[in-house]
């Protein structure tokens, strides 16, 4: 790390998102400008290729630091993150559970009687509970991210564009 700086985990997460976007943009430019018709306007693909490798290294270091911060204090925040992920997955799954109940006409087969074990209202109540749980978990994660700090290279914070990368 050439120029270390201390930032909150919340800022590190924003930097990770930004750096991943800059890396994606650099890779898109490399792919777009690497092979062009003779005489077409070019950019310095080789320099950009070196920069994208540096960004990969910074992104790996940043992700590693974030992972370590999430595992501090016995992995309490990691537990919150995993619980939130499962709650979101259950919300998605609940949206796909059919709740048809009663008679329905189906594809020329006449009337079909459906019996729903769990009715829509019951599943809606569970969705409300899960939404509240996701929000509560996010509040707790946000509080942790705001008070937890980590050390990163200043280039991650300042952005590669500030250092001349395009």
C-alpha positions as CSV (number, residue, x, y, z in Angstrom):
1,X,0.0,0.0,0.0
2,X,1.7,3.2,-1.2
3,X,-0.4,5.8,0.5
4,X,-2.6,4.4,3.3
5,X,-5.7,6.2,4.6
6,X,-8.3,5.2,7.2
7,X,-12.0,5.2,6.0
8,X,-15.2,3.8,7.4
9,X,-16.5,0.5,6.1
10,X,-19.5,2.4,4.6
11,X,-17.1,4.5,2.5
12,X,-15.1,1.4,1.6
13,X,-18.3,-0.2,0.3
14,X,-19.0,2.9,-1.9
15,X,-15.4,2.8,-3.1
16,X,-15.7,-0.9,-4.0
17,X,-18.8,-0.1,-6.1
18,X,-17.2,2.8,-7.8
19,X,-13.9,0.9,-8.4
20,X,-15.8,-2.0,-9.9
21,X,-17.6,0.4,-12.2
22,X,-14.3,2.0,-13.3
23,X,-12.8,-1.4,-13.9
24,X,-15.7,-2.5,-16.0
25,X,-15.4,0.8,-18.0
26,X,-11.7,0.2,-18.6
27,X,-12.3,-3.3,-19.7
28,X,-15.0,-2.1,-22.1
29,X,-12.7,0.5,-23.6
30,X,-9.9,-2.1,-24.0
31,X,-12.3,-4.5,-25.8
32,X,-13.7,-1.6,-28.0
33,X,-10.3,-0.1,-29.0
34,X,-8.0,-3.1,-29.1
35,X,-8.7,-4.0,-32.7
36,X,-9.7,-1.2,-35.0
37,X,-9.5,-0.6,-38.8
38,X,-6.3,1.0,-39.9
39,X,-6.4,4.8,-39.5
40,X,-9.2,4.8,-36.9
41,X,-8.7,6.9,-33.8
42,X,-7.0,4.9,-31.1
43,X,-6.4,5.1,-27.3
44,X,-3.4,3.8,-25.5
45,X,-4.8,0.3,-24.9
46,X,-1.6,-1.1,-23.4
47,X,-1.4,1.6,-20.7
48,X,-5.1,1.1,-20.0
49,X,-4.5,-2.6,-19.7
50,X,-1.8,-2.1,-17.1
51,X,-4.2,0.3,-15.2
52,X,-7.0,-2.3,-15.3
53,X,-4.6,-4.8,-13.7
54,X,-3.8,-2.3,-11.0
55,X,-7.5,-1.7,-10.4
56,X,-8.0,-5.5,-10.1
57,X,-5.3,-5.6,-7.4
58,X,-6.8,-2.6,-5.6
59,X,-10.3,-4.2,-5.8
60,X,-9.0,-7.5,-4.4
61,X,-7.3,-5.7,-1.5
62,X,-10.4,-3.6,-0.9
63,X,-12.7,-6.7,-0.9
64,X,-10.3,-8.5,1.4
65,X,-10.3,-5.6,3.9
66,X,-14.1,-5.4,3.8
67,X,-14.3,-9.1,4.4
68,X,-12.0,-8.9,7.4
69,X,-14.0,-6.0,8.8
70,X,-17.2,-8.0,8.4
71,X,-15.6,-10.9,10.3
72,X,-14.4,-8.7,13.2
73,X,-16.2,-9.0,16.6
74,X,-16.9,-12.6,16.1
75,X,-18.5,-12.1,12.7
76,X,-21.6,-10.4,14.2
77,X,-22.2,-8.2,11.1
78,X,-21.5,-11.1,8.8
79,X,-24.3,-13.0,10.6
80,X,-26.6,-10.0,10.0
81,X,-25.6,-9.9,6.3
82,X,-26.3,-13.6,5.8
83,X,-29.6,-13.4,7.7
84,X,-30.7,-10.5,5.5
85,X,-29.7,-12.3,2.4
86,X,-31.8,-15.3,3.4
87,X,-34.8,-13.0,4.3
88,X,-34.6,-11.4,0.9
89,X,-34.4,-14.8,-0.8
90,X,-37.5,-15.9,1.1
91,X,-39.3,-12.7,0.0
92,X,-38.5,-13.6,-3.6
93,X,-39.6,-17.2,-3.1
94,X,-42.9,-16.2,-1.4
95,X,-43.8,-14.1,-4.5
96,X,-43.7,-17.3,-6.5
97,X,-45.9,-19.4,-4.2
98,X,-49.3,-19.9,-5.9
99,X,-52.4,-19.1,-3.7
100,X,-55.2,-20.0,-6.1
101,X,-58.2,-21.1,-4.2
102,X,-61.6,-22.0,-5.6
103,X,-62.8,-22.8,-9.1
104,X,-60.8,-21.7,-12.1
105,X,-61.2,-22.5,-15.8
106,X,-58.0,-24.0,-17.2
107,X,-57.1,-24.4,-20.9
108,X,-60.3,-26.0,-22.0
109,X,-60.3,-28.6,-19.2
110,X,-63.4,-27.1,-17.7
111,X,-63.5,-26.0,-14.1
112,X,-60.7,-27.0,-11.7
113,X,-61.1,-26.7,-7.9
114,X,-58.0,-25.4,-6.3
115,X,-57.3,-25.7,-2.6
116,X,-54.7,-23.4,-1.2
117,X,-53.2,-24.6,2.1
118,X,-51.7,-21.1,2.8
119,X,-53.8,-18.3,1.5
120,X,-52.6,-15.0,0.1
121,X,-53.4,-13.0,3.3
122,X,-51.2,-15.4,5.3
123,X,-48.3,-15.1,2.9
124,X,-48.8,-11.3,2.7
125,X,-48.4,-11.2,6.5
126,X,-45.2,-13.1,6.3
127,X,-43.9,-10.8,3.5
128,X,-44.6,-7.8,5.8
129,X,-42.7,-9.5,8.6
130,X,-39.8,-10.3,6.4
131,X,-39.7,-6.7,4.9
132,X,-39.5,-5.3,8.5
133,X,-36.8,-7.8,9.3
134,X,-34.8,-6.9,6.2
135,X,-35.1,-3.2,7.1
136,X,-34.1,-3.8,10.7
137,X,-31.1,-5.8,9.6
138,X,-30.1,-3.1,7.2
139,X,-30.2,-0.5,9.9
140,X,-28.0,-2.6,12.1
141,X,-25.6,-3.2,9.2
142,X,-25.5,0.5,8.3
143,X,-24.7,1.4,11.9
144,X,-21.8,-1.1,11.9
145,X,-20.5,0.2,8.6
146,X,-20.6,3.8,9.8
147,X,-18.6,3.1,13.0
148,X,-16.1,0.5,11.6
149,X,-12.9,1.7,10.0
150,X,-10.3,0.1,7.8
151,X,-7.1,1.2,6.1
152,X,-7.0,1.4,2.2
153,X,-4.7,2.8,-0.4
154,X,-5.6,6.5,-1.1
155,X,-6.1,5.7,-4.8
156,X,-9.1,3.7,-3.9
157,X,-10.6,6.7,-2.1
158,X,-9.6,9.4,-4.6
159,X,-10.5,7.4,-7.6
160,X,-8.4,6.4,-10.6
161,X,-9.7,9.3,-12.7
162,X,-8.1,11.7,-10.3
163,X,-4.8,10.0,-11.0
164,X,-5.1,10.3,-14.8
165,X,-6.9,7.1,-15.7
166,X,-9.6,7.4,-18.3
